């Protein structure tokens, strides 16, 4: 019983406090890479000690103190009795906590409460630093800011654990080689690098909300982690409109999760969803975040515009009652601000609802050569739907078959198979 309770406590404390612990250790040692290693060592020690001896009275302080002790050991091994080691030794006390002092559980956390936000914010910007690849940023963010293990990250992205571990190791080596300091970027630099941070959170949520492969349409844990990190970022950067815009988008999108699948996990299209099952609390949170983004007064950015589109769906009583003309305008604005084939494809869907499938098909046809959609099932799926509505059954069947061939997510494949079945048999029999 003690063992299971201890392990559960380790997992809970780590998920809640890991970012602050790593951040405090990074500020303390001046070395992000070392700090992450020290925190992992403290976590490993807790997994052994807490199930055996019980959960300490101050779990976060326990972990942080172990990390500080390991820092002392590291500097000793390096045999560099420099000013940093001397300061650490004096603060801990050779005859105190580091050697025969009070028990670990009695030690208070050594971080400065006034610096916690700065520590976590610095951690977010380092994990999402532009010198890292997108895959590395995602893995490192989930590891050091989200507190997920390599196994959890691998499971979320259907990637081998060894691959995730290699990405994290490579990312830390890159940061060390680039001598990235553990500091909150200056205001001008923060603005330049914020896009990278928001992009990582958006990618994490997108993979959670519409899995690219596997047996589940929605990976709730992954989407929820992105939402949690976006809420943290909104608290840390309250004057950045796009932070609130992203949070609004995630909340409003996640609000529809309860109605997006049936009891067997099969997808339910928007027009068939029971809107009474939408999460009204999430809708209120999303609309509040969108209002906050607008109140800051610099205009909505790309995430804010997407949130405004999601809001149109959230407040509509039905598909027919949705303000499709406004959604088309919002997609046009989004296309000018952040042009991409996916934005145009979504605009085509909105146009089909506002003006009919023929007008939408012209937009889709123009996307035929878009390299970003070459191996995606989305383009033939949308084209197949439009051709079906236009009564061009044979062409629709060919497009849906192509979409089925390209789709890697099992629930979506089942949906496409159902659409093909609705078209009836091919002729001649």
HELIX and SHEET records of a PDB file:
HELIX    1   1 UNK A    2  UNK A   29  1                                  28    
HELIX    2   2 UNK A   32  UNK A   53  1                                  22    
HELIX    3   3 UNK A   59  UNK A   77  1                                  19    
HELIX    4   4 UNK A   83  UNK A   92  1                                  10    
HELIX    5   5 UNK A   93  UNK A   97  3                                   5    
HELIX    6   6 UNK A  104  UNK A  106  5                                   3    
HELIX    7   7 UNK A  113  UNK A  115  5                                   3    
HELIX    8   8 UNK A  116  UNK A  127  1                                  12    
HELIX    9   9 UNK A  134  UNK A  140  1                                   7    
HELIX   10  10 UNK A  141  UNK A  145  3                                   5    
HELIX   11  11 UNK A  150  UNK A  156  1                                   7    
HELIX   12  12 UNK A  161  UNK A  177  1                                  17    
HELIX   13  13 UNK A  187  UNK A  209  1                                  23    
HELIX   14  14 UNK A  220  UNK A  236  1                                  17    
HELIX   15  15 UNK A  241  UNK A  254  1                                  14    
HELIX   16  16 UNK A  257  UNK A  260  1                                   4    
HELIX   17  17 UNK A  270  UNK A  272  5                                   3    
HELIX   18  18 UNK A  275  UNK A  277  5                                   3    
HELIX   19  19 UNK A  280  UNK A  295  1                                  16    
HELIX   20  20 UNK A  302  UNK A  315  1                                  14    
HELIX   21  21 UNK A  324  UNK A  337  1                                  14    
HELIX   22  22 UNK A  341  UNK A  354  1                                  14    
HELIX   23  23 UNK A  357  UNK A  366  1                                  10    
HELIX   24  24 UNK A  371  UNK A  373  5                                   3    
HELIX   25  25 UNK A  377  UNK A  389  1                                  13    
HELIX   26  26 UNK A  393  UNK A  406  1                                  14    
HELIX   27  27 UNK A  410  UNK A  422  1                                  13    
END                                                                             
